Amino acid sequence: MALCLRISRGALSLPLLRGGLTAAAPLKAVLLQQSPKNAVVMSIVAREMSGKRLFILHPSRFVWRRFRRDLHFFVMIAVIPLSLITLYFNLVVGPADLAEIPEGYIPREWEYYKHPVSRFIVKYYQDPPQKCYEQVLQMMYEQADVMRVRRLEAKIDALQAERMDYMGYYTTTGPTTRYMEKHREEVEEILDERRMGGQTPM
């Protein structure tokens, strides 16, 4: 029982054991071990073509794949069921018909819409017109109250500046108070003298 290993350039010819098994291919063969029972254990490595084997870097496609999965998920969970519901209402229920209002009956706001989906949305997901009107009136009242307070503050500031009233937001109380009082007394004396002399005060 002979073992023959002959390696040529680009080819491998290997007769093994009794069967005369021949392997001829451009592969690299590595002889690992030979057991006492004349059995040969071999490992065949993948062949190398031309050039080196390179690991080419590519930009990650994780965000694009995640976007596709999320888009598919939301389409399946939202768009398709809503489309089926809309199709059911269009085919089974159908649009509403225009009719006369019975005497003594006050229609609700969603009864003025024709399509059943629109009626459902207006009935359960929108505020009634009366509520919206009251909200707008409340907003206008608050804005008018703010404007009134600002006009009052401007009038108070003007009177404080005219009458030399130092207790205001633009002055501070402290060691300068006595000087302000003295200056105010001097200004009042000048104004009194002008009034007594018949002159118009500044």
Phi and psi restraints in degrees (value plus and minus 20) as a CYANA .aco file:
   2 ALA   PHI    -127.5   -87.5
   2 ALA   PSI     129.8   169.8
   3 LEU   PHI    -138.6   -98.6
   3 LEU   PSI      96.7   136.7
   4 CYS   PHI    -139.1   -99.1
   4 CYS   PSI     105.4   145.4
   5 LEU   PHI    -144.0  -104.0
   5 LEU   PSI      91.3   131.3
   6 ARG   PHI    -147.2  -107.2
   6 ARG   PSI      99.1   139.1
   7 ILE   PHI    -132.4   -92.4
   7 ILE   PSI     101.7   141.7
   8 SER   PHI    -130.8   -90.8
   8 SER   PSI     156.1   196.1
   9 ARG   PHI     -94.1   -54.1
   9 ARG   PSI      93.3   133.3
  10 GLY   PHI      63.7   103.7
  10 GLY   PSI     -22.3    17.7
  11 ALA   PHI    -164.3  -124.3
  11 ALA   PSI     133.5   173.5
  12 LEU   PHI    -150.7  -110.7
  12 LEU   PSI     100.5   140.5
  13 SER   PHI    -135.8   -95.8
  13 SER   PSI      99.0   139.0
  14 LEU   PHI    -158.0  -118.0
  14 LEU   PSI      76.0   116.0
  15 PRO   PHI     -98.1   -58.1
  15 PRO   PSI     111.2   151.2
  16 LEU   PHI    -146.1  -106.1
  16 LEU   PSI     113.6   153.6
  17 LEU   PHI      32.2    72.2
  17 LEU   PSI    -172.2  -132.2
  18 ARG   PHI    -100.2   -60.2
  18 ARG   PSI     -53.1   -13.1
  19 GLY   PHI     -89.4   -49.4
  19 GLY   PSI     -30.9     9.1
  20 GLY   PHI      47.8    87.8
  20 GLY   PSI      14.4    54.4
  21 LEU   PHI     -90.9   -50.9
  21 LEU   PSI     107.0   147.0
  22 THR   PHI    -139.8   -99.8
  22 THR   PSI     110.0   150.0
  23 ALA   PHI    -135.5   -95.5
  23 ALA   PSI      98.0   138.0
  24 ALA   PHI    -147.5  -107.5
  24 ALA   PSI      87.1   127.1
  25 ALA   PHI    -181.1  -141.1
  25 ALA   PSI     134.0   174.0
  26 PRO   PHI     -95.7   -55.7
  26 PRO   PSI      45.3    85.3
  27 LEU   PHI    -140.8  -100.8
  27 LEU   PSI     142.4   182.4
  28 LYS   PHI    -117.9   -77.9
  28 LYS   PSI     106.4   146.4
  29 ALA   PHI    -133.9   -93.9
  29 ALA   PSI     119.0   159.0
  30 VAL   PHI    -143.0  -103.0
  30 VAL   PSI     102.3   142.3
  31 LEU   PHI    -108.0   -68.0
  31 LEU   PSI      94.8   134.8
  32 LEU   PHI    -108.7   -68.7
  32 LEU   PSI     -75.3   -35.3
  33 GLN   PHI    -176.1  -136.1
  33 GLN   PSI     141.0   181.0
  34 GLN   PHI    -150.3  -110.3
  34 GLN   PSI      96.4   136.4
  35 SER   PHI     -94.7   -54.7
  35 SER   PSI     145.2   185.2
  36 PRO   PHI     -83.2   -43.2
  36 PRO   PSI     -39.6     0.4
  37 LYS   PHI    -109.3   -69.3
  37 LYS   PSI       2.9    42.9
  38 ASN   PHI      41.1    81.1
  38 ASN   PSI      10.8    50.8
  39 ALA   PHI    -122.5   -82.5
  39 ALA   PSI     112.5   152.5
  40 VAL   PHI    -124.0   -84.0
  40 VAL   PSI     106.8   146.8
  41 VAL   PHI    -127.0   -87.0
  41 VAL   PSI     102.5   142.5
  42 MET   PHI    -148.6  -108.6
  42 MET   PSI     131.7   171.7
  43 SER   PHI    -143.8  -103.8
  43 SER   PSI     104.4   144.4
  44 ILE   PHI    -122.1   -82.1
  44 ILE   PSI     102.4   142.4
  45 VAL   PHI    -113.3   -73.3
  45 VAL   PSI     129.5   169.5
  46 ALA   PHI     -78.5   -38.5
  46 ALA   PSI     121.6   161.6
  47 ARG   PHI     -94.1   -54.1
  47 ARG   PSI     131.2   171.2
  48 GLU   PHI    -120.8   -80.8
  48 GLU   PSI     111.2   151.2
  49 MET   PHI    -107.6   -67.6
  49 MET   PSI    -155.5  -115.5
  50 SER   PHI    -114.1   -74.1
  50 SER   PSI     119.3   159.3
  51 GLY   PHI      62.5   102.5
  51 GLY   PSI    -198.5  -158.5
  52 LYS   PHI    -105.1   -65.1
  52 LYS   PSI     138.0   178.0
  53 ARG   PHI    -110.5   -70.5
  53 ARG   PSI      94.8   134.8
  54 LEU   PHI    -128.1   -88.1
  54 LEU   PSI     128.7   168.7
  55 PHE   PHI    -123.7   -83.7
  55 PHE   PSI      82.2   122.2
  56 ILE   PHI    -106.5   -66.5
  56 ILE   PSI     109.7   149.7
  57 LEU   PHI    -105.4   -65.4
  57 LEU   PSI     113.7   153.7
  58 HIS   PHI    -145.6  -105.6
  58 HIS   PSI     130.9   170.9
  59 PRO   PHI     -84.3   -44.3
  59 PRO   PSI     129.9   169.9
  60 SER   PHI     -89.9   -49.9
  60 SER   PSI     121.3   161.3
  61 ARG   PHI    -129.3   -89.3
  61 ARG   PSI       2.5    42.5
  62 PHE   PHI     -85.5   -45.5
  62 PHE   PSI     -63.5   -23.5
  63 VAL   PHI     -85.4   -45.4
  63 VAL   PSI     -62.4   -22.4
  64 TRP   PHI     -84.7   -44.7
  64 TRP   PSI     -61.6   -21.6
  65 ARG   PHI     -87.7   -47.7
  65 ARG   PSI     -58.4   -18.4
  66 ARG   PHI     -85.6   -45.6
  66 ARG   PSI     -59.3   -19.3
  67 PHE   PHI     -83.3   -43.3
  67 PHE   PSI     -62.4   -22.4
  68 ARG   PHI     -83.4   -43.4
  68 ARG   PSI     -61.2   -21.2
  69 ARG   PHI     -85.9   -45.9
  69 ARG   PSI     -63.8   -23.8
  70 ASP   PHI     -84.5   -44.5
  70 ASP   PSI     -61.3   -21.3
  71 LEU   PHI     -82.3   -42.3
  71 LEU   PSI     -64.5   -24.5
  72 HIS   PHI     -83.5   -43.5
  72 HIS   PSI     -59.8   -19.8
  73 PHE   PHI     -83.8   -43.8
  73 PHE   PSI     -68.6   -28.6
  74 PHE   PHI     -90.9   -50.9
  74 PHE   PSI     -51.4   -11.4
  75 VAL   PHI     -85.8   -45.8
  75 VAL   PSI     -62.6   -22.6
  76 MET   PHI     -89.5   -49.5
  76 MET   PSI     -54.6   -14.6
  77 ILE   PHI    -110.2   -70.2
  77 ILE   PSI     -39.5     0.5
  78 ALA   PHI    -142.5  -102.5
  78 ALA   PSI     -74.7   -34.7
  79 VAL   PHI     -87.3   -47.3
  79 VAL   PSI     -65.2   -25.2
  80 ILE   PHI     -86.4   -46.4
  80 ILE   PSI     -67.8   -27.8
  81 PRO   PHI     -81.6   -41.6
  81 PRO   PSI     -60.5   -20.5
  82 LEU   PHI     -86.5   -46.5
  82 LEU   PSI     -56.5   -16.5
  83 SER   PHI     -85.2   -45.2
  83 SER   PSI     -60.2   -20.2
  84 LEU   PHI     -85.5   -45.5
  84 LEU   PSI     -59.9   -19.9
  85 ILE   PHI     -84.5   -44.5
  85 ILE   PSI     -64.5   -24.5
  86 THR   PHI     -82.0   -42.0
  86 THR   PSI     -61.4   -21.4
  87 LEU   PHI     -83.4   -43.4
  87 LEU   PSI     -59.2   -19.2
  88 TYR   PHI     -82.9   -42.9
  88 TYR   PSI     -65.0   -25.0
  89 PHE   PHI     -85.5   -45.5
  89 PHE   PSI     -56.3   -16.3
  90 ASN   PHI     -90.3   -50.3
  90 ASN   PSI     -55.6   -15.6
  91 LEU   PHI    -107.6   -67.6
  91 LEU   PSI     -56.0   -16.0
  92 VAL   PHI    -116.4   -76.4
  92 VAL   PSI     -73.0   -33.0
  93 VAL   PHI    -100.0   -60.0
  93 VAL   PSI     -75.2   -35.2
  94 GLY   PHI      64.1   104.1
  94 GLY   PSI     148.4   188.4
  95 PRO   PHI     -92.5   -52.5
  95 PRO   PSI     139.9   179.9
  96 ALA   PHI    -100.5   -60.5
  96 ALA   PSI     135.4   175.4
  97 ASP   PHI    -123.3   -83.3
  97 ASP   PSI     126.2   166.2
  98 LEU   PHI     -98.8   -58.8
  98 LEU   PSI     110.1   150.1
  99 ALA   PHI    -162.6  -122.6
  99 ALA   PSI     146.1   186.1
 100 GLU   PHI     -92.6   -52.6
 100 GLU   PSI     126.3   166.3
 101 ILE   PHI    -103.5   -63.5
 101 ILE   PSI     105.5   145.5
 102 PRO   PHI     -82.6   -42.6
 102 PRO   PSI     134.6   174.6
 103 GLU   PHI     -90.2   -50.2
 103 GLU   PSI     111.1   151.1
 104 GLY   PHI      65.6   105.6
 104 GLY   PSI     -21.8    18.2
 105 TYR   PHI    -122.1   -82.1
 105 TYR   PSI     110.9   150.9
 106 ILE   PHI    -123.4   -83.4
 106 ILE   PSI      93.3   133.3
 107 PRO   PHI     -87.5   -47.5
 107 PRO   PSI     127.7   167.7
 108 ARG   PHI    -101.9   -61.9
 108 ARG   PSI     144.3   184.3
 109 GLU   PHI     -87.3   -47.3
 109 GLU   PSI     -51.1   -11.1
 110 TRP   PHI     -98.1   -58.1
 110 TRP   PSI     -29.8    10.2
 111 GLU   PHI    -100.0   -60.0
 111 GLU   PSI     -25.1    14.9
 112 TYR   PHI    -108.3   -68.3
 112 TYR   PSI     -24.3    15.7
 113 TYR   PHI    -116.9   -76.9
 113 TYR   PSI     128.4   168.4
 114 LYS   PHI    -109.1   -69.1
 114 LYS   PSI     -65.8   -25.8
 115 HIS   PHI     -99.0   -59.0
 115 HIS   PSI     120.2   160.2
 116 PRO   PHI     -85.9   -45.9
 116 PRO   PSI     -52.1   -12.1
 117 VAL   PHI     -87.7   -47.7
 117 VAL   PSI     -62.0   -22.0
 118 SER   PHI     -83.5   -43.5
 118 SER   PSI     -59.7   -19.7
 119 ARG   PHI     -82.6   -42.6
 119 ARG   PSI     -60.3   -20.3
 120 PHE   PHI     -85.4   -45.4
 120 PHE   PSI     -64.0   -24.0
 121 ILE   PHI     -84.5   -44.5
 121 ILE   PSI     -64.9   -24.9
 122 VAL   PHI     -86.0   -46.0
 122 VAL   PSI     -54.1   -14.1
 123 LYS   PHI     -93.1   -53.1
 123 LYS   PSI     -59.2   -19.2
 124 TYR   PHI    -131.4   -91.4
 124 TYR   PSI     -35.4     4.6
 125 TYR   PHI    -145.7  -105.7
 125 TYR   PSI     -20.5    19.5
 126 GLN   PHI    -142.7  -102.7
 126 GLN   PSI     129.6   169.6
 127 ASP   PHI     -96.5   -56.5
 127 ASP   PSI     126.8   166.8
 128 PRO   PHI     -86.8   -46.8
 128 PRO   PSI     136.8   176.8
 129 PRO   PHI     -81.3   -41.3
 129 PRO   PSI     -52.2   -12.2
 130 GLN   PHI     -84.0   -44.0
 130 GLN   PSI     -60.0   -20.0
 131 LYS   PHI     -87.2   -47.2
 131 LYS   PSI     -62.5   -22.5
 132 CYS   PHI     -82.2   -42.2
 132 CYS   PSI     -59.2   -19.2
 133 TYR   PHI     -84.3   -44.3
 133 TYR   PSI     -63.6   -23.6
 134 GLU   PHI     -85.1   -45.1
 134 GLU   PSI     -56.2   -16.2
 135 GLN   PHI     -84.9   -44.9
 135 GLN   PSI     -60.4   -20.4
 136 VAL   PHI     -85.8   -45.8
 136 VAL   PSI     -60.5   -20.5
 137 LEU   PHI     -83.1   -43.1
 137 LEU   PSI     -60.8   -20.8
 138 GLN   PHI     -84.0   -44.0
 138 GLN   PSI     -61.3   -21.3
 139 MET   PHI     -83.2   -43.2
 139 MET   PSI     -62.7   -22.7
 140 MET   PHI     -85.2   -45.2
 140 MET   PSI     -57.6   -17.6
 141 TYR   PHI     -84.9   -44.9
 141 TYR   PSI     -62.5   -22.5
 142 GLU   PHI     -85.0   -45.0
 142 GLU   PSI     -61.1   -21.1
 143 GLN   PHI     -85.1   -45.1
 143 GLN   PSI     -59.8   -19.8
 144 ALA   PHI     -85.7   -45.7
 144 ALA   PSI     -57.1   -17.1
 145 ASP   PHI     -86.4   -46.4
 145 ASP   PSI     -59.6   -19.6
 146 VAL   PHI     -83.5   -43.5
 146 VAL   PSI     -62.4   -22.4
 147 MET   PHI     -83.3   -43.3
 147 MET   PSI     -58.8   -18.8
 148 ARG   PHI     -84.7   -44.7
 148 ARG   PSI     -62.7   -22.7
 149 VAL   PHI     -84.9   -44.9
 149 VAL   PSI     -59.0   -19.0
 150 ARG   PHI     -86.9   -46.9
 150 ARG   PSI     -59.5   -19.5
 151 ARG   PHI     -83.3   -43.3
 151 ARG   PSI     -59.5   -19.5
 152 LEU   PHI     -84.8   -44.8
 152 LEU   PSI     -60.3   -20.3
 153 GLU   PHI     -84.8   -44.8
 153 GLU   PSI     -60.4   -20.4
 154 ALA   PHI     -84.9   -44.9
 154 ALA   PSI     -58.8   -18.8
 155 LYS   PHI     -85.5   -45.5
 155 LYS   PSI     -60.2   -20.2
 156 ILE   PHI     -84.4   -44.4
 156 ILE   PSI     -62.9   -22.9
 157 ASP   PHI     -82.4   -42.4
 157 ASP   PSI     -60.3   -20.3
 158 ALA   PHI     -85.8   -45.8
 158 ALA   PSI     -60.7   -20.7
 159 LEU   PHI     -88.4   -48.4
 159 LEU   PSI     -56.5   -16.5
 160 GLN   PHI     -84.7   -44.7
 160 GLN   PSI     -61.7   -21.7
 161 ALA   PHI     -88.9   -48.9
 161 ALA   PSI     -53.6   -13.6
 162 GLU   PHI     -93.5   -53.5
 162 GLU   PSI     -61.2   -21.2
 163 ARG   PHI    -114.6   -74.6
 163 ARG   PSI     -14.8    25.2
 164 MET   PHI      38.6    78.6
 164 MET   PSI      19.9    59.9
 165 ASP   PHI    -106.7   -66.7
 165 ASP   PSI      86.0   126.0
 166 TYR   PHI     -97.8   -57.8
 166 TYR   PSI     -33.7     6.3
 167 MET   PHI    -100.2   -60.2
 167 MET   PSI      60.9   100.9
 168 GLY   PHI    -159.9  -119.9
 168 GLY   PSI    -199.8  -159.8
 169 TYR   PHI     -92.0   -52.0
 169 TYR   PSI     -39.9     0.1
 170 TYR   PHI    -116.3   -76.3
 170 TYR   PSI     -14.2    25.8
 171 THR   PHI    -145.5  -105.5
 171 THR   PSI     142.8   182.8
 172 THR   PHI    -144.1  -104.1
 172 THR   PSI     123.1   163.1
 173 THR   PHI    -108.9   -68.9
 173 THR   PSI     116.3   156.3
 174 GLY   PHI     154.5   194.5
 174 GLY   PSI    -168.9  -128.9
 175 PRO   PHI     -83.5   -43.5
 175 PRO   PSI     -40.4    -0.4
 176 THR   PHI    -102.0   -62.0
 176 THR   PSI     -21.2    18.8
 177 THR   PHI     -83.7   -43.7
 177 THR   PSI     -62.0   -22.0
 178 ARG   PHI     -85.9   -45.9
 178 ARG   PSI     -54.8   -14.8
 179 TYR   PHI     -89.2   -49.2
 179 TYR   PSI     -57.0   -17.0
 180 MET   PHI     -85.2   -45.2
 180 MET   PSI     -59.3   -19.3
 181 GLU   PHI     -84.6   -44.6
 181 GLU   PSI     -61.0   -21.0
 182 LYS   PHI     -84.7   -44.7
 182 LYS   PSI     -63.3   -23.3
 183 HIS   PHI     -84.1   -44.1
 183 HIS   PSI     -57.8   -17.8
 184 ARG   PHI     -85.3   -45.3
 184 ARG   PSI     -61.2   -21.2
 185 GLU   PHI     -82.4   -42.4
 185 GLU   PSI     -60.4   -20.4
 186 GLU   PHI     -84.2   -44.2
 186 GLU   PSI     -62.5   -22.5
 187 VAL   PHI     -84.6   -44.6
 187 VAL   PSI     -60.4   -20.4
 188 GLU   PHI     -85.7   -45.7
 188 GLU   PSI     -57.3   -17.3
 189 GLU   PHI     -84.0   -44.0
 189 GLU   PSI     -62.1   -22.1
 190 ILE   PHI     -83.7   -43.7
 190 ILE   PSI     -62.1   -22.1
 191 LEU   PHI     -85.1   -45.1
 191 LEU   PSI     -57.8   -17.8
 192 ASP   PHI     -85.6   -45.6
 192 ASP   PSI     -61.6   -21.6
 193 GLU   PHI     -82.4   -42.4
 193 GLU   PSI     -59.5   -19.5
 194 ARG   PHI     -88.2   -48.2
 194 ARG   PSI     -57.7   -17.7
 195 ARG   PHI     -86.0   -46.0
 195 ARG   PSI     -60.5   -20.5
 196 MET   PHI     -86.1   -46.1
 196 MET   PSI     -54.2   -14.2
 197 GLY   PHI    -103.3   -63.3
 197 GLY   PSI     -22.2    17.8
 198 GLY   PHI      62.7   102.7
 198 GLY   PSI      -8.0    32.0
 199 GLN   PHI    -111.3   -71.3
 199 GLN   PSI     129.2   169.2
 200 THR   PHI     -99.1   -59.1
 200 THR   PSI     107.1   147.1
 201 PRO   PHI     -86.2   -46.2
 201 PRO   PSI     136.7   176.7
